[in-house]
Amino acid sequence: MVILLELYKSGTFVSRATTQSGLYTFTLDDGAYEVKAIDGNNCNKTATATIIQLPTPSVTVTYTLYECGAKGKVVFSVPQSSVTYTYQYSLQQFLPTNKAAVIQTGREFTNLPVGASFVAQVHYSYAGKTCSMTIRDIEIPNITADNNPDSLSRGF
């Protein structure tokens, strides 16, 4: 049986589709919607839904050196959002060599090589959908000193 689906946004007609299974996917912006399903016998049912745009979480990322500047550590801040997302964090080294991204639920990445550059990303999920945002490129500096106490250089 063919079912006609009519989509309305805030009372204004938006789209019409037909389906045999009763399932159809509309791509929607945020707003209040009404879907009317009409079967071949002119029987109909109406469902309403409100689509909201979820906020992007606020996250910062910092790096520090440890073990006398021999290793680097990257830490993501606790995300701030009015929505309770599930988070994962990733770090992908792209300089001096390109490496696969490391993805984890913990916010801290340790034992990183100095002199390397990384792309930091946060992956956040809600209701089965995942979004990603790139925070920034991070460079872990290589700080070296020679025997002259007045000399300190930063190499990249």
KAKAQUI-V368584 format. One record per pair of residues at least 12 apart in sequence whose C-alpha atoms are under 10 Angstrom apart, sorted by the first residue. I is the first residue (numbers start at 1). J is the second residue. Records with the same first field share a line. If there is no record, write none. Layout:
BEGIN
I->J / J
END
This chain:
BEGIN
1->19 / 20 / 21 / 22 / 39 / 40 / 41
2->18 / 19 / 20 / 21 / 22 / 38 / 39 / 40
3->17 / 18 / 19 / 20 / 21 / 22 / 23 / 36 / 37 / 38 / 39 / 40 / 41 / 42 / 43 / 44
4->16 / 17 / 18 / 19 / 20 / 22 / 36 / 37 / 38 / 39 / 40 / 42 / 44
5->17 / 18 / 19 / 22 / 23 / 24 / 35 / 36 / 37 / 38 / 39 / 44 / 45 / 46
6->18 / 34 / 35 / 36 / 37 / 38 / 46
7->26 / 33 / 34 / 35 / 36 / 37 / 46 / 47 / 48
8->32 / 33 / 34 / 35 / 36 / 48
9->28 / 29 / 30 / 31 / 32 / 33 / 34 / 35 / 48 / 49 / 50
10->31 / 32 / 33 / 34 / 50
11->32 / 33 / 34
12->33 / 34
13->33 / 34 / 35
14->28 / 33 / 34 / 35
15->35
16->35 / 36 / 37
17->37
18->37 / 38 / 39
19->37 / 39
20->39
22->37 / 38 / 39
28->51 / 52
29->50 / 51 / 52 / 53
30->50 / 51 / 52 / 53 / 54
31->49 / 50 / 51 / 52 / 53
32->48 / 49 / 50 / 51 / 52
33->47 / 48 / 49 / 50 / 51
34->46 / 47 / 48 / 49 / 50
35->47 / 48 / 49
36->48
54->81 / 82 / 83 / 126
55->81 / 82 / 83
56->79 / 80 / 81 / 82 / 83 / 85 / 124 / 131 / 132 / 133
57->78 / 79 / 80 / 81 / 82 / 83 / 84 / 85 / 122 / 124 / 133
58->77 / 78 / 79 / 80 / 81 / 122 / 135
59->76 / 77 / 78 / 79 / 80 / 81 / 121 / 122 / 133 / 135
60->75 / 76 / 77 / 78 / 79 / 80 / 120 / 122 / 135 / 136
61->74 / 75 / 76 / 77 / 78 / 107 / 108 / 120 / 121 / 122 / 135 / 136 / 137 / 138
62->74 / 75 / 76 / 77 / 108 / 138
63->75 / 76 / 108 / 109 / 110 / 112 / 138 / 139 / 140 / 141
64->110 / 140 / 141
65->110 / 111 / 112 / 113 / 114 / 140 / 141 / 142 / 143
66->110 / 111 / 112
67->111
68->143 / 144
69->113 / 114 / 140 / 141 / 142 / 143 / 144
70->111 / 112 / 113 / 114 / 115 / 141 / 142 / 143 / 144
71->110 / 111 / 112 / 113 / 114 / 115 / 140 / 141 / 142
72->109 / 110 / 111 / 112 / 113 / 114 / 115 / 116 / 139 / 140 / 141 / 142
73->108 / 109 / 110 / 111 / 112 / 113 / 114 / 140
74->91 / 107 / 108 / 109 / 110 / 111 / 112 / 118 / 120 / 138 / 139 / 140
75->89 / 106 / 107 / 108 / 109 / 110 / 120
76->89 / 90 / 106 / 107 / 108 / 109 / 120 / 121 / 122 / 135
77->107 / 108
78->107
79->107 / 122 / 124
83->126
84->124 / 125 / 126
85->123 / 124 / 125 / 126 / 127 / 130
86->105 / 123 / 124 / 125 / 126 / 127 / 128 / 130
87->104 / 105 / 106 / 107 / 122 / 123 / 124 / 125 / 126 / 130 / 131 / 132
88->103 / 104 / 105 / 106 / 107 / 121 / 122 / 123 / 124 / 125 / 130 / 132
89->101 / 102 / 103 / 104 / 105 / 106 / 107 / 108 / 109 / 120 / 121 / 122 / 123 / 124 / 132 / 133
90->102 / 103 / 104 / 105 / 106 / 107 / 108 / 109 / 118 / 119 / 120 / 121 / 122 / 123 / 132 / 134
91->103 / 104 / 109 / 117 / 118 / 119 / 120 / 121 / 122 / 134 / 137 / 138
92->117 / 118 / 119 / 120 / 121 / 137 / 138
93->112 / 113 / 116 / 117 / 118 / 119 / 120 / 137 / 138 / 139
94->116 / 117 / 118 / 119 / 137
95->115 / 116 / 117 / 118 / 119 / 139
96->113 / 115 / 116 / 117 / 118 / 156
97->116 / 117
98->116 / 117 / 118
99->118
101->118 / 119 / 120 / 121
102->120
103->121 / 122 / 123
104->122 / 123
105->122 / 123
107->122
112->140
113->140 / 141 / 142
114->139 / 140 / 141 / 142 / 143 / 155 / 156
115->139 / 140 / 141 / 142 / 143 / 154 / 155 / 156
116->138 / 139 / 140 / 141 / 142 / 156
117->137 / 138 / 139 / 140 / 141 / 156
118->136 / 137 / 138 / 139 / 140
119->134 / 135 / 136 / 137 / 138 / 139
120->133 / 134 / 135 / 136 / 137 / 138
121->133 / 134 / 135 / 136 / 137
122->134 / 135
139->156
140->156
141->154 / 155 / 156
142->154 / 155 / 156
143->155 / 156
END
